[in-house]
Amino acid sequence: MQFQLITNPDTSKSLAYKIARVVYAETGAKSLRVVEALTSMIKNFSVASEHDMEQIISDSNVFEVLKTSSPYHERMFVAPTSCGFQMCLRVAVRMLHGMLPDCCYGATQFHHDNTIPKWATSRGYIADIDGLLFYL
């Protein structure tokens, strides 16, 4: 008897896990509010730039946490059973299904409050949510 590997054609779960992993790493799942805000920002950036979310969450220029030099890089390896990660996953799934309102006031960029990237020096942020500053 020969077995055939059956693959799941639903790639949205894979994308949700990738988004949740990046959001968890950037926020540490400090609060539902910051998780929802960063997840909303991903969607806003996707719409504004016309890039798909897979490209955006893989871009180390957008998410510093993807670089091994980031102080938060280790969070990328969070256990999928972690309560904080599960919260990020639920929010990512809501966003992918169009059920997450814009929680960051239209922002398309962000950074941590302990760093100031060059692009942010001449701009004012529109929201400060649990240590993340959001910009249009």
Helices and strands as residue ranges (DSSP letters): H 12-27, H 32-49, H 53-57, G 64-66, G 73-77, H 83-96, E 109-112, G 118-120, E 127-129, E 132-135
